[in-house]
Amino acid sequence: MKMRGRWLILAGVMAAVGIFAAFGLNRNTQAQHFTAKVERGEIDDVVEATGTINAVITVQVGSQVSGSIAKLNADFNSRVHKGDVVALIDPALFKGALLQAAADLENAKANLVAARANLEKAKAGMVQTKADYDRAAGLTRDGVMSQQQLDLAKSNYDSANASVGAAAANVTQAEAQVSQKDAAVAVAQTNLDYTVIRSPIDGTVVARNVDVGQTVAASLQAPTIFTIAQDLTKMWVYAKTDESDVGNIKIGKPVTFKVDAFPKDTFDGVVSQVRMNATTVQSVVTYDTIIEFANPELKLFPGMTAYVTIPVDTVKNAVKLPNTALRYKPPMSAEEILAIYKQYGIDGSEQKQAAEESAASGIVAGHGGQAAEATTENPSRVPRKDSAVVWKLHADNTMEPVKVSLGITDHAYTEVSAVQKGALKEGDDVVIRSVAPKSQGLGGIRR
């Protein structure tokens, strides 16, 4: 009995070893496919972008003169109105410059009065010398005076006439000096007025860049003292949108967006503009899409990051494929894929694409004689194509290529608008990834 029991135990062990060996052999010779179901549901095609919230009008208030800040009448978040005094620069030096310019003006006016008096004096002298010259000319004709006396009278008259011209020129110069000094007074007064900084708009102070006692230097450009945003109840989102999405964005399109400060809230806006000024960063081209929205409760602040969703199109009750199935390529040579495509009547661009993509089929050698899918970081969106080939998995572990026409995508699923070659329906399994032994192929292809 003991011997018989030992034989039974030994037979059971051998049977177990045989079962495990068969299972291991079967596992090493059969490919393992990972699949996803063909589903039916709604697809929302949207453009997603990230942007920054800004006020519609933001004004940087600066100083046109240099000096130290004597007083600040506004601070962060202060409400100001147009014309309000928001800062004062120490006016002492500018008052002194104004007084000096005013004194120079008075001096110039006095010089003008003196020049005009000299002109009148020169004119009186010219009248006297002209009368002397006229008398000398008459007496010379009568033989009473000599020609020499006539010439002397003529010379005195010419000299007096020249003096009048010089005096008139002095008056003109004095008048110009008065105008120059008057302009200097106006400049000094303007500089003094610039020491009073006023708000140019009604708004809210969002930034203050100086403190009392700090010196501001207005040399090549005006230093910014305050940044004032006008009417924070109406704001904009500057969203960076990819060049491939610009054609899908329409003016007046309703938009939703979220912010980190209020993760549970969704805010609404409207596309108001797509600006043509492109921005290129590392060969990526984006355009600014301006989104208007109302902010009546002042919940959103300038500078917040907005995560924008712009709807493009919606399809309900659509047959949809996961985008991973569209990216899947079986790990076969280009000739094998072309032969299978030809067998199922798939030709054209798909055959050329198969030849180009077969080298990157997604299978690399794994550990322990297995092969694992070569995974790269999935792109956020699949390039738009009119058609694609997916691989349907049958119950006997064989695959069949099916060519489908593609509709819109939500970047996770894509609509199947039509089946061009083969059969595909809701509930079918499509391959998204395969794992095969290192030295074996991927199971069978239904032929």
MOQUIMO-V30405 format. One record per run of one state. SS is the DSSP state (H for helix, E for strand, C for the rest). FROM is the first residue (numbers start at 1). TO is the last residue. Records with the same first field share a line. If there is no record, write none. Layout:
SS->FROM-TO  FROM-TO
//
This chain:
C->1-1  30-31  38-38  64-66  73-78  81-84  90-91  142-146  194-195  199-202  209-214  217-222  243-245  249-253  260-261  282-283  295-304  328-333  344-348  361-362  366-366  374-386  394-397  410-412  422-428  436-436  438-443  446-447
H->2-29  92-141  147-193  246-248  323-327  334-343  349-360  367-369
E->32-37  39-63  67-72  79-80  85-89  196-198  203-208  215-216  223-242  254-259  262-281  284-294  305-322  363-365  370-373  387-393  398-409  413-421  429-435  437-437  444-445
//
